[in-house]
Amino acid sequence: YQCKSCGGWFSKNTVGPETAGTASNSPHRQFTCSGDKAEMSFITDVKCVTVQDVISKAEVDTSIWEVDRFVCNSWEMGYKTKDGETDTQPLWQVKVWFTKKKVDTDAFISEVIAKMQKHSPSPRPVQYSSGADKPSRYMLELDIMDLHLGKLCWEPETGNNWDLRIAKKVCDNAIDELVDRASNYEYSRVLLPTGNDLLHIDNLINETANGTRQDCEGRAHKMFMLALEMLVGQIDFLKQLAPVEVPVVPGNHDLMSSFHLGVALHCWYHNDPDVTVDIEPIRRKYVRHGKVLIGFCHGGKDDPKMSDLPLIMSVERKEDWAE
């Protein structure tokens, strides 16, 4: 069960009317949620007097909620056994108030910084096998659009499954296959544009940049860390072939989250002479190779029309356009 207000997930027994049977296997539960607050009441035949007892029986997602307070009372219910004897069953009625956990931003930032410090101690330049004779005519461009890492799809409903594991596997496989297809060429640069809705959401409440709620797998922090890990692995692989350039192109789903990801990559590789990350805040990016000028734009509804892009390019890159 997913609460439509907070997006939190609960077990299938958390919400629903009591059905026939004993209190232990058919607990009566009611759950209401409003913003950062929630209330639950339930009846159980298991002793429930401590916070841990309440958490165990409430079956809420403790990564989202924490117990604010609770009250309970108990009584005995009489019943007849199969042998016709009378007996009593103790029952506990519990009402509990929850508060949504606050994100520990400092811990999250510290985790990212620790990974950066471990990874980025001024790496030595790569000695490419072709040396100074390596031709500079070709540039390998690996452009993965609209990966939507973090999106959750279920095949019976949408026709395909999609989750974090599948998205990462598909992206890594695509990079490997494209590099393999270009194995007959020698190139002096590798271009790996990122962004373009690489991430499915833009904030902590599973919304796009324009506030549209999305079906997601996992927390925003988990998506971000997986995206960072995936890109670092790909860049480390590609820079063994040629210097890598990473223009960050924001999409309509990941306008700010792609920028944050680009900043993390820039910090990660700021001492690496073989990796360049373009995190300029402009939403359009440009790369010149020889007499070819390539423009990148996600193409969302807030971006310019296709017919206007050439003239915009001529203004934003005057010298490159002229040459």
C-alpha positions in Angstrom: 0.0 0.0 0.0 1.3 3.5 -0.9 0.0 6.5 0.9 -1.1 9.0 -1.8 -0.2 11.9 0.5 3.4 11.1 1.4 4.4 8.4 -1.1 5.5 6.1 1.8 5.1 2.3 1.3 3.5 0.0 3.8 2.9 -3.7 4.0 -0.4 -5.1 2.6 -1.6 -5.8 6.1 -1.1 -2.2 7.3 -4.3 -0.8 6.0 -7.7 -2.5 5.6 -10.7 -3.7 7.5 -10.6 -6.5 9.9 -11.6 -9.9 8.4 -12.8 -13.0 10.1 -10.3 -14.7 12.4 -8.3 -14.0 15.5 -6.8 -10.6 16.2 -3.3 -12.0 15.6 -3.7 -12.9 12.0 -6.3 -10.2 11.0 -5.3 -7.0 12.8 -7.7 -4.1 12.5 -5.7 -1.2 11.3 -6.4 2.4 10.3 -3.8 4.7 8.8 -4.1 8.4 8.0 -1.4 10.7 6.7 -1.2 14.5 6.2 2.1 16.0 5.0 4.8 15.2 7.6 2.4 13.7 10.1 0.6 10.4 10.3 -1.6 8.4 12.7 -2.3 4.7 13.0 -4.6 2.7 15.3 -4.6 -1.1 15.5 -5.6 -4.0 17.8 -3.3 -6.9 18.5 -3.1 -9.9 20.8 0.7 -9.4 21.2 1.9 -7.3 24.2 2.6 -3.8 22.9 4.0 -1.5 25.5 7.3 -0.2 24.2 8.3 1.9 21.1 9.9 -1.2 19.6 6.8 -3.2 20.1 4.8 -0.5 18.4 7.2 -0.3 15.4 7.1 -4.1 15.1 3.4 -4.3 15.0 2.7 -1.1 13.0 4.8 -2.4 10.1 5.5 1.1 8.8 8.6 2.0 6.7 11.0 3.2 9.4 13.3 4.8 6.8 10.5 7.3 6.3 8.6 7.5 9.7 9.6 7.7 13.3 7.3 7.3 16.4 6.4 10.6 17.9 4.2 9.2 20.7 1.7 6.4 21.4 -1.0 5.3 23.8 -2.3 1.8 24.5 -4.8 0.0 26.7 -5.6 -3.6 27.2 -8.5 -5.9 28.1 -9.4 -9.5 28.0 -11.7 -11.1 25.5 -13.6 -14.2 26.5 -14.1 -17.1 24.1 -14.8 -20.8 24.0 -12.3 -23.4 22.9 -13.0 -26.3 20.6 -13.5 -28.5 23.7 -16.3 -26.1 24.9 -14.1 -24.7 27.7 -14.1 -21.0 28.4 -10.8 -19.0 28.2 -9.7 -15.4 27.8 -7.4 -13.7 25.3 -5.6 -10.5 26.2 -5.8 -7.8 23.6 -4.0 -4.4 23.2 -5.5 -1.4 21.4 -2.8 1.0 20.2 -2.8 4.4 18.7 0.4 5.8 17.5 1.5 9.2 16.0 4.3 9.3 13.5 6.5 12.1 12.2 8.3 11.9 8.9 12.1 11.7 9.3 14.1 14.7 8.3 16.8 14.1 5.7 20.3 14.2 7.2 21.7 16.5 4.5 25.1 16.8 6.3 25.5 13.0 6.4 24.7 12.8 2.7 27.2 15.5 1.7 29.8 13.9 3.9 29.3 10.6 2.1 29.8 12.2 -1.3 32.9 14.2 -0.1 34.4 11.0 1.4 34.0 9.2 -1.9 35.6 12.1 -3.8 38.6 12.3 -1.4 39.2 8.6 -1.7 39.0 8.7 -5.5 40.6 11.9 -6.6 44.3 12.2 -5.5 45.7 13.8 -8.7 45.8 10.9 -11.1 48.7 10.6 -13.6 47.9 11.3 -17.2 47.0 8.2 -19.2 49.7 7.0 -21.7 47.7 6.2 -24.7 48.9 3.3 -26.8 49.1 5.2 -30.1 51.2 7.9 -28.5 51.9 11.1 -30.4 50.9 9.5 -33.8 47.3 9.1 -32.7 45.1 10.6 -35.4 43.0 13.6 -34.2 40.4 13.3 -37.0 37.8 11.4 -35.1 35.8 12.0 -32.0 33.7 9.3 -30.4 30.3 10.6 -29.1 28.4 8.4 -26.8 25.0 10.0 -26.2 22.6 8.2 -23.9 19.3 10.1 -23.8 16.4 9.9 -21.4 17.6 7.0 -19.2 15.2 8.1 -16.4 17.2 6.3 -13.7 14.9 5.8 -10.8 11.7 5.4 -12.8 9.6 2.4 -11.7 7.5 0.5 -14.3 5.7 -2.8 -14.1 5.4 -4.9 -17.2 1.8 -6.0 -16.8 0.8 -2.4 -16.6 3.2 -0.6 -19.0 4.6 -3.3 -21.3 8.1 -3.2 -19.8 9.8 -3.4 -16.5 12.1 -0.6 -15.4 13.9 0.1 -12.2 17.3 1.2 -10.9 19.1 -2.1 -11.6 17.7 -2.4 -15.2 18.5 1.2 -16.0 22.1 0.9 -14.9 22.6 -2.4 -16.8 21.0 -1.0 -20.0 23.2 2.1 -19.9 26.5 0.2 -19.2 25.7 -2.3 -21.9 25.0 0.5 -24.4 28.3 2.1 -23.7 30.1 -1.2 -24.1 28.3 -1.9 -27.4 28.9 1.5 -28.9 32.6 1.4 -28.0 32.8 -2.0 -29.6 31.2 -0.8 -32.8 33.8 2.0 -33.0 36.7 -0.3 -32.4 37.9 0.0 -36.0 38.5 3.8 -35.5 41.2 5.7 -33.7 39.8 8.8 -32.0 41.5 11.6 -30.1 38.4 12.5 -27.9 35.5 10.8 -26.3 32.4 12.9 -25.8 29.9 11.7 -23.1 27.0 14.1 -22.7 25.0 13.5 -19.5 21.8 14.9 -18.0 19.0 14.8 -20.6 16.8 13.2 -18.0 19.4 10.8 -16.8 17.7 11.1 -13.4 13.9 10.7 -13.3 13.2 13.3 -10.6 14.5 16.6 -9.4 13.8 16.7 -5.6 13.2 14.7 -2.5 9.5 14.2 -3.0 9.8 12.5 -6.3 8.8 15.4 -8.5 10.2 16.6 -11.9 11.6 20.1 -12.2 8.0 21.4 -12.9 6.5 19.6 -9.9 5.0 16.5 -11.6 4.9 13.5 -9.2 6.6 10.3 -10.6 6.5 6.6 -9.8 10.0 5.9 -8.4 12.1 3.1 -7.0 14.0 4.1 -3.9 14.9 7.4 -2.3 16.3 10.4 -4.3 19.6 10.0 -2.5 19.9 6.4 -3.7 19.2 7.4 -7.3 21.8 10.1 -7.1 24.5 8.0 -5.6 23.9 5.2 -8.1 24.0 7.7 -11.1 27.3 9.1 -9.7 28.7 5.6 -9.3 27.6 4.6 -12.8 29.1 7.7 -14.5 32.4 7.4 -12.7 32.7 3.8 -13.8 32.0 4.7 -17.4 34.3 7.7 -17.4 37.1 5.7 -15.8 36.7 3.1 -18.6 36.5 5.6 -21.4 39.5 7.7 -20.4 41.7 4.6 -21.0 40.7 5.1 -24.7 41.0 8.8 -25.1 40.5 12.0 -23.0 36.8 12.3 -22.0 34.6 15.4 -22.1 31.3 15.5 -20.3 28.9 18.3 -21.2 26.0 18.4 -18.7 22.7 19.0 -20.5 19.7 19.5 -18.1 16.4 17.9 -19.0 12.9 18.7 -17.9 12.9 16.0 -15.3 16.4 16.6 -13.9 17.0 20.4 -14.3 18.8 20.8 -11.0 19.6 17.2 -10.1 21.7 16.9 -13.3 23.5 20.1 -12.4 24.3 18.7 -8.9 25.5 15.5 -10.6 27.7 17.5 -12.9 29.2 19.4 -9.9 29.9 16.1 -8.2 31.7 14.8 -11.3 33.6 18.1 -11.7 34.8 17.8 -8.1 35.6 14.1 -8.6 37.8 14.8 -11.7 39.1 18.3 -11.1 42.6 17.0 -10.8 42.4 14.6 -13.7 44.0 16.0 -16.9 42.1 13.4 -19.0 38.6 14.4 -17.9 36.7 17.7 -18.5 33.2 18.3 -17.1 31.2 21.3 -18.5 28.9 22.5 -15.7 28.1 26.0 -17.1 24.6 26.9 -16.0 23.4 27.6 -19.5 20.9 24.9 -20.6 22.5 24.6 -24.1 26.0 23.2 -24.5 28.4 23.3 -27.5 31.3 21.2 -28.6 33.6 22.0 -31.5 35.6 19.3 -33.3 37.6 20.5 -36.3 35.1 22.4 -38.5 32.1 20.7 -36.9 30.1 22.6 -34.2 27.7 20.4 -32.3 24.9 21.9 -30.1 23.1 20.0 -27.3 19.7 20.9 -26.0 17.2 18.5 -24.3 14.2 19.7 -26.3 11.7 20.1 -23.4 8.8 22.4 -23.7 10.7 25.2 -22.0 13.6 24.9 -24.5 13.7 26.9 -27.8 12.0 25.5 -30.9 14.1 23.4 -33.2 13.8 26.0 -36.0 15.3 28.7 -33.6 18.4 26.7 -32.5 20.7 27.4 -35.4 20.4 31.2 -35.0 20.8 30.8 -31.2 24.0 28.8 -31.8 25.3 31.5 -34.2 24.9 34.1 -31.4 26.1 32.1 -28.4 29.2 30.7 -30.3 30.0 33.5 -32.7 33.7 32.6 -33.3 33.2 28.9 -33.6 30.2 29.5 -36.0 32.3 31.8 -38.2 35.2 29.4 -38.4 
